[in-house]
Amino acid sequence: MLQALDRNIGTDSLMWLFLAFFILHDFEEILAIEPWMKRHAQEIAGRVPQPLRPVFARMSGLKSYQFAVAVLFEFLVFIPVTYAAVEKGWMAAFLGINILMFLHVFTHLGQSLLLRRYTIGVITAVLLALPYSLYLFYRLTSEHLVTWHQLYASLPYALIPLPLVLLGQVAGKRWLP
C-alpha cells in the first residue's frame, strides 16, 4: 500500500499537505472547545494534574473564536515554513513543527485516557495527524531527503508554535472579548 502511495504522491505535495492536516485537526479543536468546556470543565477540573491547572483554567474560559486567532497565528507562520522546506530545502523548522504535531497526538491520547472520555482534537489527532506524521517521516527518510540525525537536530524548532499559541490566545482575548 505504501508503494502505491509513494508513486502517486510526490514528496513536495506530501509536504504541502501538512497545512491541510494541521487545519483539519485545528478545526476540530476550534469547533469543539467552547461547547465541550461548557459541558465538562467543572466536572474534570479536579482530575487535571496540579501543575496543569492554570493552563486548564485559561483554556476553559476560551471562546472558539478566540482560539481561532491562535490557530491563525500558527497557520500564518506555517505557510512560509512549508514553502521554505519545499522550495528552498530549508527543512529544520518544517521538521520541528511536524515533530511537534506528531508528539501532540500523544497529548490528546493522554488527555482522553486520563479523563476516560472524548477530548477536544483526539479524533483528528489519531485519524489524520498520526498517520500523516508517520508517513511524512517515512517518506523523507526513505527518499534520503532528511536523516534521522536531522530529525533529532530539528527538535528545538518544535518550540516555534508555543509562543505563537500564547500570543494568539492573548490577542484573541484582547481583540475579541
Secondary structure, 3 states (H helix, E strand, C coil): CHHHHHHHCCHHHHHHHHHHHHHHHHHHHHHHHHHHHHHHHHHHHHHCCHHHHHHHHHHHCCCHHHHHHHHHHHHHHHHHHHHHHHHHCCCHHHHHHHHHHHHHHHHHHHHHHHHCCCCCCHHHHHHHHHHHHHHHHHHHHHCCCCCHHHHHHCHHHHHCHHHHHHHHHHHHHHHCC
